[in-house]
Structure formats: C-alpha cells, structure tokens
Amino acid sequence: MYITRIKLEQFRNMEEIELYPCPGINVIYGDNAQGKTNLAEAIWMFTGAKSFRGAKEKEMLRFGSEQTKLHLEFWGGDRHQSADLHIRNQKTAYLNEIQLESAAKLAGHFYAVVFSPTHLSLIKDGPAYRRKFLDTALCQIIPKYEANLREYHRVLDQRNALLKDLERFPQLSDTLDIWDQHLAKCGAWLLYCRAQYVKRILPVACEVYSGISGEKETLSMELESSIGASADMDREQLQKLFAEKLRENRTADIQKRSTSCGPHRDDLELKVNNLPLRLYGSQGQQRSCVLALKLAECAVIEELTGESPVILLDDVMSELDSQRRSYLLNRIKGRQVFVTCCDQESVQLLEEGRTFHIDCGHLLDEEE
C-alpha cells in the first residue's frame, strides 16, 4: 500500500497544498510549527481513527475557514483508490467517491502506523499507556476486539460499583458470582489476544531494535499478568485461572472496593540489555524501542491483511545519533515512509527517496 497523491485545503495552517510522494522514503523538512506534523496528521485521519494529537475536529479548520477538505489517492487492495474527508460541523468521508456512513468506515481500506513524540509515554509513563498500545494495535487487526474491550470495562465498572455497595447492602454479595463469571470470560479473551500479539511482535521488534542500535543492544519484552497467566495458555485455561483469582481476592476486593486483578492491571515489561527501559533507558534508547514496536506493528498488519501500511514518523530524528537516523532513512525497505524533521543533516543522510520542504504551510520545493 502506498500513497500517490495528497491534497489538503484549509487544513490547520495550510491554505492549499498538494504533493506526489514516492513509494519509498519521503522526508518532510522545515522549521518548527510550519506544518510538517499537520501533514502526517492528515494522512493518519484516513485510517478512520481520530487525530493522534488528540485534537478536536474544529481545531483542524484553518483560521477563518468554515470547511476543510482532505483528498488522498493510494494503491491498495490491488487497485488505485481515492478517499476524501470533509470537515465542517461534522466529518464526512468518501471512498472512491461513494459516501460512507462515517469516517470510521475507512478502517480496513487504508492502513497506517504512526510514531509521534507523544508515544514516548508508552515507555516513560504508567502501565495504562502500554496497555493502550496493545489495545490500539489489536483494534486494527481484530474487528471485534474493540467491542470486547468495551464490554470488559462495562462489566468491570458494574463489579466495582457492587463492591462499593456491599458495605450498605451485604445481601448483594450473592450476585458477585454472576459478575465474576462474566468478567472472567471477557477478560480471558482479551488476555489471550494480547499474549498472542506480543508473541507475534517480539521477534520483529527485537530484530528491528538490533538494527537501529547497530547490533550493540538487545531488546526484550514480556507481558506481565496480574493473574499469573503464562503465554502458552489457551482461552479456557485463562478463564478458569481468572475466575479462581477473583474468588481468592474477593475479601480484599470488598475491603478495597475495587477489582485488584485482570487485564486492566496488566503491564508490558520492556528491557534493553536486561535493564528496565523506563528506569535506565536513555532518550535515544526509548525512542528506538517505540520505533521498533511500531515497525513490528507494521509487520503484523501486513501478515494478517496482506497490505503493507504506510509509516508516519513524526519528529523522530531528535535525540537519535546519526547511525540510528541513517537506519530509519535507508534500511526500511518495501514500505512507504513519511519522516518529518527540522534539521538539514537528516535530509543529507537520505540515500534514495524524495524530500519536501514546507514553510508556513506551503510546499516551497520538491526534490528527487
């Protein structure tokens, strides 16, 4: 899958911009706050997801404009296709000139994986960010994962509400068995999907990280389960184990008035050279790890869908040495990549590809 044409009108600081990227590496360079990230954001919107910057739709309109139009032409599904997004009071999406029910319906037609500096929270912050990484990736490749995740949290909220009410209404304790059974069933499905996903991305992420570091460092990861699950368990075994843990922890859960174990308490342990990355990793190592995870995510999407997703690397070069920069620019083969950066040094490292210079929301020049 690759993009052949992008046209943006009245989007953020861009009045109108049009570019024709190559199927390989495309470097978007310019000073800060000129529109580089805006371009990456616009491409990402065609996955059917919301902005990776957490922006509201009205924030995407150029100042003083009432509507923005995004147009994308790409090769996917063994044919040339087009997609359009119109953002006014609401977002309207079109695929091959046919209006869709919602922009979310673009999912499954155009695939992309994005890295932005905000994704460093995956390493630096708490387990919730690492769980979100796994869940977001799984939502792209397993259509019913999102619905199951919502159902798990609905049941979890109901169980926690019941735990809080038991002090006043102890007679309700008999209903805990029902909620535990439902929670164990939903949770086991999530645990199984996460474990299988980590198993898939582990060898790819480790290989990519080794390449980025010049084979000087090794990456390892392990899914830490709050119920003591192992990676080789099937869903039936996970459900049984989860139900047992809920029974064992029931007295403590009632005292704390919250559920102490389950997928909502799990973590993904990441290490470099057997040292916890969050505690001991440098900025460059942390960025390299997130990049390795994102590129491994690409490999899984391609394996399961047959489509190679477009890679968006926003502000990825800062705090990487020249060796790591060169790897990203010249060693990712067979995929279309968009890299945004500020410095001319990164542009000069590019061996083959296309560069675009953006200034004040305008495309100043295009270089082969």
MIKOLBA-748302 format. One record per residue (C-alpha): residue number from 1; residue in three letters; x, y, z. Coordinates in Angstrom, 1 decimal. Last residue first. Layout:
// MIKOLBA-748302
REC   seq   type       c1       c2       c3
REC   NUM    ALA        X        Y        Z
...
This chain:
// MIKOLBA-748302
REC   seq   type       c1       c2       c3
REC   368    GLU     14.0     13.9     -6.2
REC   367    GLU     13.4     17.4     -4.7
REC   366    GLU     10.2     19.3     -4.2
REC   365    ASP     10.1     23.0     -3.4
REC   364    LEU      8.4     25.5     -1.3
REC   363    LEU      5.3     23.5     -0.2
REC   362    HIS      3.3     26.0      1.9
REC   361    GLY      2.0     25.8      5.4
REC   360    CYS      4.4     28.4      6.7
REC   359    ASP      7.4     26.6      5.2
REC   358    ILE      7.4     23.0      4.0
REC   357    HIS     10.3     21.5      2.1
REC   356    PHE      9.6     18.1      0.6
REC   355    THR     12.2     15.4      0.0
REC   354    ARG     12.1     12.2     -2.1
REC   353    GLY     13.8      8.8     -1.8
REC   352    GLU     17.3      7.3     -2.0
REC   351    GLU     20.4      7.8      0.1
REC   350    LEU     18.9     10.1      2.8
REC   349    LEU     21.7     11.2      5.2
REC   348    GLN     21.6     14.8      3.8
REC   347    VAL     18.0     15.2      4.9
REC   346    SER     18.9     14.2      8.4
REC   345    GLU     21.7     16.9      8.5
REC   344    GLN     19.3     19.5      7.2
REC   343    ASP     17.5     19.6     10.6
REC   342    CYS     13.8     20.0     11.2
REC   341    CYS     12.3     16.6     10.7
REC   340    THR      9.2     14.8      9.4
REC   339    VAL      9.5     11.2      8.0
REC   338    PHE      6.9      9.7      5.7
REC   337    VAL      7.5      6.1      4.8
REC   336    GLN      6.2      3.9      2.1
REC   335    ARG      7.2      0.2      2.6
REC   334    GLY      9.3     -2.3      0.8
REC   333    LYS     12.6     -1.4      2.6
REC   332    ILE     13.3      0.3      5.8
REC   331    ARG     17.1      0.5      5.8
REC   330    ASN     17.9      3.9      4.4
REC   329    LEU     16.1      6.6      6.4
REC   328    LEU     15.5      4.8      9.6
REC   327    TYR     18.9      3.2      9.7
REC   326    SER     20.6      6.5      8.8
REC   325    ARG     18.9      8.2     11.8
REC   324    ARG     20.1      5.4     14.1
REC   323    GLN     23.7      5.8     12.9
REC   322    SER     23.5      9.6     13.1
REC   321    ASP     22.5      9.6     16.7
REC   320    LEU     18.9      9.9     17.8
REC   319    GLU     17.8     12.6     20.2
REC   318    SER     15.6     14.3     17.5
REC   317    MET     15.1     12.2     14.4
REC   316    VAL     11.5     11.0     15.1
REC   315    ASP      9.7     14.3     14.7
REC   314    ASP      6.8     12.5     13.1
REC   313    LEU      7.4      9.0     11.6
REC   312    LEU      4.3      8.0      9.6
REC   311    ILE      4.5      4.5      8.1
REC   310    VAL      2.1      3.5      5.4
REC   309    PRO      0.7      0.0      6.0
REC   308    SER      1.8     -3.0      3.9
REC   307    GLU     -1.4     -4.8      3.0
REC   306    GLY     -1.8     -8.6      3.1
REC   305    THR     -4.2     -8.2      6.0
REC   304    LEU     -2.7    -10.5      8.7
REC   303    GLU      1.0    -10.5      7.7
REC   302    GLU      0.9     -6.9      6.7
REC   301    ILE     -0.7     -5.8      9.9
REC   300    VAL      1.8     -7.9     11.9
REC   299    ALA      4.8     -6.4     10.1
REC   298    CYS      3.5     -2.9     10.6
REC   297    GLU      3.1     -3.5     14.3
REC   296    ALA      6.8     -4.6     14.4
REC   295    LEU      7.7     -1.2     12.9
REC   294    LYS      5.7      0.5     15.7
REC   293    LEU      7.4     -1.7     18.4
REC   292    ALA     10.8     -1.0     17.0
REC   291    LEU     10.1      2.7     16.8
REC   290    VAL      8.9      2.7     20.4
REC   289    CYS     12.2      1.0     21.4
REC   288    SER     14.4      3.4     19.4
REC   287    ARG     12.7      6.3     21.1
REC   286    GLN     13.4      4.9     24.5
REC   285    GLN     17.0      4.1     23.5
REC   284    GLY     17.6      7.6     22.3
REC   283    GLN     16.2      9.1     25.4
REC   282    SER     18.4      6.9     27.5
REC   281    GLY     17.0      3.8     29.2
REC   280    TYR     17.5      3.1     32.9
REC   279    LEU     14.1      3.4     34.6
REC   278    ARG     11.6      3.1     31.8
REC   277    LEU     13.9      0.7     29.8
REC   276    PRO     14.1     -1.9     32.6
REC   275    LEU     17.6     -3.4     32.3
REC   274    ASN     18.1     -6.8     30.6
REC   273    ASN     20.3     -5.3     27.8
REC   272    VAL     17.3     -3.2     26.9
REC   271    LYS     14.1     -4.0     28.7
REC   270    LEU     10.3     -3.6     28.2
REC   269    GLU      7.7     -5.0     30.6
REC   268    LEU      4.2     -4.9     29.2
REC   267    ASP      1.7     -4.4     32.0
REC   266    ASP     -1.5     -5.9     33.4
REC   265    ARG     -4.0     -4.3     35.8
REC   264    HIS     -6.9     -3.7     33.4
REC   263    PRO     -6.4     -7.2     32.1
REC   262    GLY     -7.4     -8.7     35.4
REC   261    CYS     -6.6     -8.3     39.1
REC   260    SER     -7.4     -6.0     42.0
REC   259    THR    -11.1     -5.3     41.4
REC   258    SER    -12.2     -2.3     43.6
REC   257    ARG    -13.9     -1.7     46.9
REC   256    LYS    -10.6     -2.0     48.8
REC   255    GLN    -12.3     -4.1     51.5
REC   254    ILE    -14.5     -5.9     49.1
REC   253    ASP    -11.5     -6.6     46.8
REC   252    ALA     -9.5     -8.0     49.7
REC   251    THR    -12.3    -10.4     50.5
REC   250    ARG    -12.8    -11.4     46.9
REC   249    ASN     -9.1    -11.9     46.1
REC   248    GLU     -9.2    -15.7     46.0
REC   247    ARG    -12.5    -15.8     44.2
REC   246    LEU    -11.3    -13.3     41.5
REC   245    LYS     -8.1    -15.3     41.2
REC   244    GLU    -10.0    -18.5     40.6
REC   243    ALA    -12.2    -16.9     37.9
REC   242    PHE     -9.0    -15.6     36.2
REC   241    LEU     -7.4    -19.1     36.2
REC   240    LYS    -10.5    -20.7     34.7
REC   239    GLN    -10.9    -18.0     32.0
REC   238    LEU     -7.2    -18.3     31.2
REC   237    GLN     -7.3    -22.1     30.8
REC   236    GLU    -10.3    -21.8     28.5
REC   235    ARG     -8.7    -19.1     26.5
REC   234    ASP     -5.5    -21.0     25.9
REC   233    MET     -2.4    -20.7     28.0
REC   232    ASP      1.1    -20.6     26.3
REC   231    ALA      1.9    -17.0     27.4
REC   230    SER      1.6    -17.7     31.1
REC   229    ALA     -1.1    -16.2     33.4
REC   228    GLY     -0.2    -15.1     36.9
REC   227    ILE     -3.5    -13.2     37.4
REC   226    SER     -1.8     -9.8     37.3
REC   225    SER     -0.2    -10.7     34.0
REC   224    GLU      3.2     -9.2     33.0
REC   223    LEU      3.6     -9.4     29.2
REC   222    GLU      7.3     -9.7     28.5
REC   221    MET      9.7     -7.7     26.4
REC   220    SER     13.3     -7.9     25.3
REC   219    LEU     15.5     -5.5     23.4
REC   218    THR     19.2     -6.2     22.7
REC   217    GLU     21.9     -3.6     22.2
REC   216    LYS     25.1     -3.2     20.1
REC   215    GLU     23.6     -4.7     16.9
REC   214    GLY     23.9     -1.3     15.2
REC   213    SER     21.3      0.1     17.6
REC   212    ILE     18.7      0.5     14.9
REC   211    GLY     19.4     -3.0     13.5
REC   210    SER     19.1     -4.6     17.0
REC   209    TYR     15.9     -2.7     17.6
REC   208    VAL     14.5     -4.0     14.3
REC   207    GLU     15.4     -7.6     15.1
REC   206    CYS     13.9     -7.3     18.7
REC   205    ALA     10.7     -5.8     17.3
REC   204    VAL     10.3     -8.5     14.7
REC   203    PRO     10.9    -11.3     17.2
REC   202    LEU      8.5     -9.9     19.8
REC   201    ILE      5.7     -8.7     17.5
REC   200    ARG      3.9    -12.1     17.1
REC   199    LYS      4.3    -13.3     20.7
REC   198    VAL      3.1     -9.9     22.0
REC   197    TYR      0.0    -10.3     19.8
REC   196    GLN     -0.7    -13.8     21.0
REC   195    ALA     -0.5    -12.6     24.6
REC   194    ARG     -2.7     -9.6     24.0
REC   193    CYS     -5.3    -11.7     22.2
REC   192    TYR     -5.4    -14.4     25.0
REC   191    LEU     -5.6    -11.7     27.8
REC   190    LEU     -8.5    -10.0     26.0
REC   189    TRP    -10.4    -13.3     25.6
REC   188    ALA     -9.7    -14.2     29.2
REC   187    GLY    -11.1    -10.9     30.4
REC   186    CYS    -14.4    -11.3     28.7
REC   185    LYS    -15.0    -14.8     30.2
REC   184    ALA    -13.6    -13.9     33.6
REC   183    LEU    -15.7    -10.7     33.8
REC   182    HIS    -18.9    -12.7     33.0
REC   181    GLN    -18.2    -15.3     35.7
REC   180    ASP    -17.2    -12.7     38.2
REC   179    TRP    -20.3    -10.7     37.6
REC   178    ILE    -22.5    -13.7     38.2
REC   177    ASP    -20.6    -14.8     41.3
REC   176    LEU    -20.8    -11.3     42.7
REC   175    THR    -24.6    -11.6     42.8
REC   174    ASP    -24.5    -13.4     46.1
REC   173    SER    -22.8    -10.4     47.8
REC   172    LEU    -26.0     -8.4     47.3
REC   171    GLN    -27.2     -9.2     50.8
REC   170    PRO    -24.3     -7.1     52.2
REC   169    PHE    -26.2     -3.9     51.2
REC   168    ARG    -24.5     -1.0     52.9
REC   167    GLU    -21.0     -2.3     52.9
REC   166    LEU    -21.7     -4.2     49.7
REC   165    ASP    -22.4     -1.1     47.7
REC   164    LYS    -18.7     -0.3     46.9
REC   163    LEU    -18.1     -3.9     45.7
REC   162    LEU    -21.2     -3.6     43.5
REC   161    ALA    -19.9     -0.5     41.8
REC   160    ASN    -16.6     -2.3     41.2
REC   159    ARG    -18.5     -5.2     39.6
REC   158    GLN    -20.5     -2.9     37.4
REC   157    ASP    -17.4     -1.0     36.3
REC   156    LEU    -15.6     -4.2     35.5
REC   155    VAL    -18.7     -5.4     33.4
REC   154    ARG    -18.6     -2.2     31.4
REC   153    HIS    -14.8     -2.4     31.1
REC   152    TYR    -15.0     -5.9     29.7
REC   151    GLU    -17.8     -5.0     27.3
REC   150    ARG    -15.7     -2.1     25.9
REC   149    LEU    -12.8     -4.4     25.3
REC   148    ASN    -15.0     -6.9     23.6
REC   147    ALA    -16.4     -4.3     21.3
REC   146    GLU    -12.9     -3.0     20.5
REC   145    TYR    -11.6     -6.6     19.8
REC   144    LYS    -14.4     -7.4     17.3
REC   143    PRO    -12.5     -6.1     14.2
REC   142    ILE     -9.2     -7.8     15.1
REC   141    ILE     -6.4     -6.2     13.1
REC   140    GLN     -6.9     -2.5     13.8
REC   139    CYS     -8.3     -3.0     17.3
REC   138    LEU     -5.3     -5.1     18.2
REC   137    ALA     -2.9     -2.2     17.7
REC   136    THR     -5.0      0.1     19.8
REC   135    ASP     -5.3     -2.5     22.6
REC   134    LEU     -1.6     -3.2     22.7
REC   133    PHE     -0.6      0.5     22.8
REC   132    LYS     -3.3      1.2     25.3
REC   131    ARG     -1.9     -1.5     27.6
REC   130    ARG      1.4      0.2     27.4
REC   129    TYR     -0.1      3.6     28.2
REC   128    ALA     -2.0      2.2     31.2
REC   127    PRO      1.2      0.6     32.6
REC   126    GLY      2.5      4.0     33.7
REC   125    ASP      4.6      6.6     32.0
REC   124    LYS      8.0      6.8     30.4
REC   123    ILE      7.9      3.9     27.9
REC   122    LEU      4.5      4.3     26.3
REC   121    SER      4.6      7.9     27.2
REC   120    LEU      7.1      8.1     24.3
REC   119    HIS      4.1      7.9     22.0
REC   118    THR      3.6     11.7     22.5
REC   117    PRO      6.8     12.2     20.4
REC   116    SER      4.9     10.9     17.4
REC   115    PHE      5.0      7.5     15.7
REC   114    VAL      2.2      6.5     13.3
REC   113    VAL      1.1      3.2     11.6
REC   112    ALA     -1.0      3.4      8.6
REC   111    TYR     -3.7      1.3      6.8
REC   110    PHE     -6.3      2.4      4.3
REC   109    HIS     -9.3      0.2      3.4
REC   108    GLY     -9.7     -1.6      6.7
REC   107    ALA    -10.8      1.5      8.6
REC   106    LEU    -12.4      4.0      6.2
REC   105    LYS    -15.7      3.1      7.9
REC   104    ALA    -14.6      5.2     10.9
REC   103    ALA    -15.3      8.3      8.8
REC   102    SER    -19.0      7.5      9.0
REC   101    GLU    -21.8      6.0      6.9
REC   100    LEU    -19.6      6.3      3.8
REC    99    GLN    -20.1      8.5      0.8
REC    98    ILE    -19.0      6.9     -2.5
REC    97    GLU    -16.4      8.9     -4.5
REC    96    ASN    -13.9      6.0     -4.3
REC    95    LEU    -14.2      6.1     -0.6
REC    94    TYR    -15.9      9.2      0.9
REC    93    ALA    -16.0     10.5      4.4
REC    92    THR    -18.0     13.3      6.1
REC    91    LYS    -16.8     14.9      9.4
REC    90    GLN    -19.2     17.2     11.3
REC    89    ASN    -19.8     20.9     11.5
REC    88    ARG    -17.3     21.2      8.7
REC    87    ILE    -14.8     18.5      7.9
REC    86    HIS    -14.7     16.9      4.5
REC    85    LEU    -12.6     13.8      4.2
REC    84    ASP    -11.9     12.2      0.8
REC    83    ALA    -10.6      8.8     -0.3
REC    82    SER     -9.3      7.5     -3.6
REC    81    GLN     -8.3      4.1     -4.9
REC    80    HIS     -5.9      2.6     -7.4
REC    79    ARG     -6.1     -1.2     -7.4
REC    78    ASP     -4.6     -4.4     -5.8
REC    77    GLY     -6.4     -3.8     -2.5
REC    76    GLY     -4.4     -0.6     -2.0
REC    75    TRP     -2.7      2.0     -4.2
REC    74    PHE     -3.5      5.5     -3.0
REC    73    GLU     -5.1      8.8     -3.8
REC    72    LEU     -5.9     11.0     -0.8
REC    71    HIS     -8.1     14.2     -0.6
REC    70    LEU     -8.6     16.3      2.5
REC    69    LYS    -11.1     19.2      2.5
REC    68    THR    -11.5     21.7      5.3
REC    67    GLN    -14.6     23.8      6.0
REC    66    GLU    -15.7     27.0      7.6
REC    65    SER    -12.4     28.8      7.3
REC    64    GLY    -11.3     31.9      9.4
REC    63    PHE     -8.4     30.0     11.0
REC    62    ARG     -7.8     26.8      9.1
REC    61    LEU    -10.0     24.1     10.3
REC    60    MET     -8.3     21.2     12.2
REC    59    GLU     -9.3     22.6     15.6
REC    58    LYS    -13.0     22.1     14.8
REC    57    GLU    -12.3     18.4     14.6
REC    56    LYS    -11.0     18.1     18.1
REC    55    ALA     -7.3     17.3     18.5
REC    54    GLY     -5.9     14.3     20.4
REC    53    ARG     -2.6     14.5     18.6
REC    52    PHE     -3.1     11.0     17.1
REC    51    SER     -6.2     12.5     15.4
REC    50    LYS     -9.2     10.1     15.4
REC    49    ALA     -9.1      6.8     13.5
REC    48    GLY    -10.7      6.1     10.2
REC    47    THR     -7.3      5.2      8.7
REC    46    PHE     -7.7      8.3      6.5
REC    45    MET     -7.1     10.6      9.5
REC    44    TRP     -3.5      9.4      9.6
REC    43    ILE     -2.7     11.2      6.3
REC    42    ALA     -4.0     14.5      7.7
REC    41    GLU     -2.0     14.1     10.9
REC    40    ALA      1.3     13.5      9.0
REC    39    LEU      0.6     16.7      7.0
REC    38    ASN     -0.2     18.7     10.1
REC    37    THR      3.1     17.4     11.7
REC    36    LYS      5.1     19.1      8.9
REC    35    GLY      3.0     22.3      9.0
REC    34    GLN      5.5     25.1      9.7
REC    33    ALA      5.5     25.0     13.5
REC    32    ASN      9.2     24.1     13.8
REC    31    ASP     11.5     24.7     10.8
REC    30    GLY     11.3     22.6      7.7
REC    29    TYR     11.5     19.0      6.5
REC    28    ILE      9.2     16.4      5.1
REC    27    VAL     11.3     13.3      4.1
REC    26    ASN      9.6     10.7      1.9
REC    25    ILE     11.1      7.2      1.8
REC    24    GLY      9.7      4.7     -0.6
REC    23    PRO      6.6      4.7     -2.8
REC    22    CYS      7.3      8.3     -3.9
REC    21    PRO      5.2     11.2     -2.7
REC    20    TYR      3.1     13.4     -5.0
REC    19    LEU      2.2     16.6     -3.2
REC    18    GLU     -0.6     19.2     -2.9
REC    17    ILE     -1.1     22.0     -0.5
REC    16    GLU     -3.8     24.6     -0.1
REC    15    GLU     -4.5     27.1      2.7
REC    14    MET     -2.4     25.1      5.2
REC    13    ASN     -2.1     26.3      8.8
REC    12    ARG     -4.7     23.8     10.0
REC    11    PHE     -6.4     22.3      6.9
REC    10    GLN     -7.9     24.9      4.5
REC     9    GLU     -7.4     22.5      1.6
REC     8    LEU     -5.2     19.4      1.6
REC     7    LYS     -4.2     17.4     -1.5
REC     6    ILE     -2.3     14.1     -1.3
REC     5    ARG     -1.2     12.0     -4.3
REC     4    THR      0.3      8.5     -4.9
REC     3    ILE      0.0      7.0     -1.4
REC     2    TYR      1.3      3.5     -0.9
REC     1    MET      0.0      0.0      0.0
